Amino acid sequence: MGLPRLQLGDNQFFAQGCLLQEMINPLVNLSVQISLFTVKSGCETPVDKHFEHEYWIILEGAATLVYEQTLFQIMKDEAFYFLPHATHKIINHTAADIKILSVYWADGKIRDSVL
């Protein structure tokens, strides 16, 4: 038996210059979702807002994070937590791509009330 590995799903472009890859683990049904996304130089994500809690870990690059309409400069090796329903987006005005690992999960009570 080998080491169980998470696999990256197919590339999905969710906005111009923004690439998303969901992690796939066929062995278990995880209560958290994991994705890897890249925002190319000169591009930005749409405003995001959802009922899940979310962690971001910046793997490469730097950019501007707009969190609840406030601007923050973010860079490699930093990590952030987003509350459910908080608005957030990335604006990449740098010369390099930014790569972010996202881990998100729903509080059962919140999910049940939304669904």
Secondary structure, DSSP 8 states (H G I E B T S, - for coil): ------EE---EEEETTEEEEEEE-TT---SSEEEEEEE-TT-B---B--SSEEEEEEEE-EEEEEETTEEEEEETT-EEEE-TT--EEEE--SSS-EEEEEEEE--HHHHHHH-
